């Protein structure tokens, strides 16, 4: 991320992307209802590639879960570092397609904004899912989502014990297997949706 003068923006004063602000997309102002045919909410971090579904990281998850026969059971929700939760059906929203922002620990205001939006999203919709999982390996996104899970009282973070908190762990077969096994276990259970 660069400042207008071309210098690298690393200070906490960086509040928004170069062209967009967090108000350009906010799921709380959109008409969103979870699909009754998708009992699992899967939260993943956003990607540089837009729409997110075309990125290597999202395709890897989609392909692995498709191979396991689980992808159609999953409602994918990306966590944007600028906007917070972005359900898959909103990935082609103009503001979502054209922003450029990566969430960092240095911008505590933005971390708090993303976390609060995710908490509100989870509290509004958690009863409509049998389970909520996050598959996230990068440090700031993982920590932000874990905090939101704690506040909302719902959600399981995967992989459960990544070797490092970097994107390389996203592609590790054992981590992807853990995701598929966890989703299959929920779908195989006779339990009712979480309260």
N, C-alpha and C positions, 0 to 999 in steps of 0.2 A: 504494500500500500504506500502511495507516495503523496506528498503534499503538493499544493499548486506550484510551488517553486521547483519541483522535481526531487526534493530531498525525501529520504525515507521517513515515513510517519511511524514512530514507535512509541511515542509518549501517550499517556492516558488521555490527552486532550483530543485524540482522534475519536470522534463520536459517530460518524456516519461514513458511508461510502462516498466516492467522489461525486456521484450523480444522484444518489437516492438517500432518503432518510428512513428511519424505522417506521415512520407513519405512512410510507408509500404502499406497504402491505401489512395488514394486521388481521389475522384469522378471526379475531373477535368481532370484526366488522363484516365478515363474509357469512354467507349462508352455507354452513357445513353441517351435515349429519353423517355419522359413521354408517357404513354399509352394514345392514343386518346379515349379509352373507359373508362378512369378514370378521370373525370373532377375535382375531388377534391384532392388536395395534403394534406395529414395529416402527420404532423411532431410530432414525439414522441421521448422521450429520450431513450437512449440505456438501456441495462440491463446486469446484471452479467451473466445471462443464455444466451448461444449461441446455435444455432442461436437465435436472439432476438425474433423471432416469436414464439418460444417455451416457453418464459417467462410468468409468471403469469400476469404481467402488460400488455404485448402485447396481450395475449389471452383474457384478460378481455375486452379490447377495440374491438378486432375482434369479439368476441362473441356478445357483445352488439350491434355493428353495423350490424352484420349478422342477429340478431333477428329483427332489424328494417328494414331489406332489403336494407341496404346501403353499406355494405362492398365491394361489387363488383364495386362500384363507386369511391372507394378511392385508391389513390396511397400512400402507407405508406413509409415514409422516416424517418429513425431513425437518431438521432444526437448522434454520438459517441463522448465521451469526448476526445478521442485521434485523431480521423480521421475527425470529422465533419459529413456532411450528408452521410448517407448510405441508398440508396434506397433498398427496400426489395429484389430485385433480386440479390443484392450483399452481402446479409447476410451470404452466405456460402463461400465467398472469404476466403482463408486460413488466411490472416492477421486479418480479422474481426472475425473469429471464435476463434482465439487463443490469443487475447490481454487481458490484465487485467489493466484497468485504469478507475478512476472515477474523473470527472472534479470537481475542487474545486476553490473557489475564490482566494486561496493562490497562484495559478499558473496563474498569469495574462497573461503571454505570451501565454500559451495554451488556455486560455479563448479567447484571441484575435484571435488566429489562427482558432479556431472552428467557432467563429463568422464571421470572414472574409470568410471562406470557405462556410458558409451557405449563406452569402450575395451574393457571386458569383453564387451559385447554384440557389438561388431565382431569381436573375436578369436574368440568362440564361433561366429559364424555366417558370417564372410566367405567361407569356402570353399564355401558353399552358393549364393553369388551369382556371376553372371558379372561384375557391376560394382556398386559402391556410389557413389551420388551424393548430394550434399546440395544442396538449393536453398534458400538462406537469405540474407537481405539485411540483417538487423539486426545491429549491431556485436557485442554480447556473445555472442549465440547463434552467430554466424558464427565468431568467434575461438575459442570453446569447442569447436566441432565440428572446426575446422581442427586444433587441438591434438590432439584425439582421433584424427583421421585420421593425423596424423604418428606418434603413439604406436603405433597399431594397424597401420601400414604399408599402409593401404588407404583408398580414397575420393578422390573428386574434388569440389571445391567449385565450385558454380555459383550465380549467374553468375560467370564467370571474372574480370570486371573491371567491377563495378558502379560507376556514376557516384558514388554515395554509399552509405553503409551504413545505409539506412533502409528501412522497409517499402514506401515508394513504388516502390522498384526492383523489388519482388516482382511488380508488375503491368505492368512495362514489356514490351511485345511482343517486343523484341529479346532480352530475357533469357529469356522463356518459350520463344522459338524456339530459343535456344541449348540449353535443357534438352531439348527434343524432339529436336533434331538429335543431341545427345550420346547420348541413349538409343537412338535409331534406329541410330547407328553401331555401338554395342556389340551390339545384337541382330542386325545385318546381318553382323557379323564371324563368322569360322569358328573363332575362338579358344575354348579351353576355359575354364572358370571360373578366376578368379584364385586363386593359391595363397597 
